[in-house]
Amino acid sequence: MQLFNIIKCSCQDVKSLLGLQRYGYKRSLYPQTKFMDITYLGHSSFRLRGKSASLITDPFDSEMVGLKYPRMEANIVTVSHDHADHNKVEQVNSVEKVISGPGEYEIKGVSIIGLPSYHDNKKGTLRGKNTIYVIEMDKVRIVHLGDLGHSLKEDFFSSIGDIDVLMIPVGGEYTIGPSEAAQLVQLIEPEIVLPMHYKAKGLKETFAKLMDLESFLKEVGLVVEKQEKLTVKKENLLGEQKVVVFENK
């Protein structure tokens, strides 16, 4: 009889018991976790997944880049600039908000500030504009530099405040290179450095002139950790700088 009563309980009761009603069944988008997970999707694309939202940076065209873009869902997508290796929003499912330029945004408890910059050191005359994003999710502050192509002025560093995680292009040719990237790391002083946009196995010939990751690692001179996925909690950040390299890319 008890088993029969359990089976008879309504769908509404089941949703309530399982805690699904509040999240509309989209458990993959709204994970109940005390940590923020960061997954590297290749090139300049990362997925941030926190307790109330998920965000993907710079989804790319697989055919252009040469790397397979995984099937992903996210509430928010940020696009640093309008090139096919950074702007393929249609690659991401369940997107509620696309951010593709400077401004201040607040979505599902995630704070995002877009700051104007350039894709080259000629004020955009060669490759156009670029947007730097300062993202705060679950109290962790992240900067994604996009395809930054120039050095940054002193007022930039004071405006962004303390940064926990820095996603920085290091391959040169289309962006800053290993030396410039290492200098920026010293100026921004993030706790965790995530290099991106460097020469990697599988990239198309378009990116053949990018420098490899090792060039940046030698320049920056920090401790290097290899991980498949990065889990970050604000309380666990102890002020010890390191570079995290994702083993799957």
N, C-alpha and C positions, 0 to 999 in steps of 0.2 A: 504493500500500500504506500509506503514512504517513497519507494522508487517511482510508482505511478504518479504521485503528487509532484515529484521533481520534474518528470517528463511533461506534466501538464502545465508547468509554469510558462508564462507568456514570454514572447520574444522581448518585450519591454523589460521584464524582470531579468532575463539573461543579460541583456545589454547593460543593465544597471549593475548586476553582480560582477560582470567582467570589466566594468569601467570603460566600455566602448562607446557609450552614447555620447559622451562629451567630445570624443575625437572623431566621430563620424565614420568609424571603422577604419580610418586611414592610419593604422598603427605604424607603418613604415615612415610616414611623414611626421608623426608626433610621438616619438619614442619617449617613454617615461624613464629617463636616465639622469643621474646626477652629474654626468660628465658630458663634455662636448667631444664628439668624434670628428676627426678630419681625415678624409680619404683623398689621395691624389689620383686624379682621373687622366693625367697626362697633359703635356704641354703647359698651359697656364690654368688648367681647370682643376678645381678642388670641390669636394662636397663637405660642408659643415653641417653637422646634425646635432641639435641641442634638445633640450627638454620640451620645447614648445614649437620649434620650427626647424626647417632645413633650408639650406642655401647652396647654390652651385655658382661658381665663378667661371666665366669665359668658356662655355661649351663650344666645341670645335667641330668642323666639318671633317669627318674621317677620311673622305676621299682626298681632300686637299692636304691634310696633315700626314696621313699615312698610318696613323694609329687608330685602332678600333675604339669608338666611343661607347662606353657601356650603357645599357638601359638603366635610366635613373629617374627618380621622382624628386621634386623639391618644391617648396612653397615659393621660394624667391630665387631669381636668377639675376646676377650682375654681369653686365657687359662693359668691358673697359674701352672698347673701340669697335668700329664697324668694319672689321675684316673677318673673312670666313673662318679663320682659325681661332676666332674668339667670340663670335656672335650667333652661333647656331642654336638659338633658343628652342627651336622645334625638336631638338634632340632630347629635351627634358620633358617628362610627363608631369601632369598635375600642378603646373605652374600657376600661381595666383598673382604674382607681381614680377614684372621685369623692370630692372633699373639700368638705364643706359646712359647716364650723364650726371653732371654735378648737381648737388642739392642735398637736402636733409630728408631722411625717410624713417618711418617707424612702422614696422610690419610684424605682427604677432610677437611683440616683445623684443624684436631685433632692431637695434639702432644702426642706421647706415648713413654715412656722410660721404658724398662723392666730391672729390676735389679735382679741379681742372689741371691738366698737364699736357705734355706733348709726346708724340711717338718718335721724335727725333730731337736733335740739338739745334734745329733751325726754326724753332717756334712753330712747328707743324707744317712748314712749307714742303717737306719731303714726304712725310707719311701721315700727316694729319694730327688730330687731337687724341688725347688719352685721358681716361678718368681713373684716378686713384681712389680706392674705397677704404674707408675706416669703418670696420664692422664691430659692433659689440653684441655678443651673444653669450648668455649665461655668465655675465660679468667678465668674460674673456675678451680682450681687445685685439683685433686682428687688422693688419693692413695688407691689402692686395694692390701691388703697384702696377698691374697690367703690363703693357708694353712701354714702360717708361724709357725715354730715349735721351735723358739729360740729367744733369745734377740738379739738386733741389736747394732752394734758398733757405736761409736760417729761420725765417718766420714759419716755414712749413713744419719744422721739427717742434717748435713751441706750440703750434696750433693742434697737432695730433695728440699731444700728451704722451703718457706712458703706454707702450705697446708690448703686448705679450707675445704675439706671433706675427712674423713678417714673411709674406709671400713675395719673393723678389726674382725678377728675371736676371739671369747671369750669363747668357750665351753670347751676347754682343751681336754685331751685324745689324739687327733690326731694333735692338734695345741697348741699354747699358751692358757693359761687359764685366768680366770677373773682377777687375781692379776697381771699377766704379761701384760695383755692387758691394764689394768688401768695405769700401769707404762709407757707403750708406748704412751698412750694418753697424759700423762703429758710431755713426751719428744718431741713428734711431735707437740703438741699444735694446733690441727685442730680446726676450728670453729664449725664444725658439725661432730659428731661421729655416724657412722652407724654400729652397731654390726651385726655380721653374724656368721654362723656355730656354733649354739648353740642348745640345746635340744628344740624341738618344737613338737607340736601335729601332728601326722601323720608320723613321721620319722620311718624308719625301725629299727629293733632290733640292727642292726650294729652300730647305733648311740646312743644306750641306755645309754652309759656312759658319754655322753656329759653333761656338766653342763647347768643349765637353765639360761635364760637371767637375771633374778633377781639377781643372784650371781654377775654378772658383774656390774649391775646398783648400787648395794650397794658398790662395790669396788671403782668405778670411782667417785661417789658422785657429778655428774653434774645434772643440770636441765634436765628433760626428757619431750619431746614432743611426742605425738602420732599422726601420720598422715597416711593417705592412700597412698599419693604420695607426694614427696618432690619437691618443685619448688625453684630453686636457681638462684639468679642473683648476680654477683660480687659486684655491687654497693650497694646491700642491706645487705652485710655481715658487721656487726658492731663490730666484735671482741668479741662477747659474746658466750662462749662455751656452747654447749648443746648436748645431745644425742637424736637422732630421732629414735623412734620405730615405725615400720609400723604395723598398726592395722590389716591388712589383713593377717598377717603371725604370 
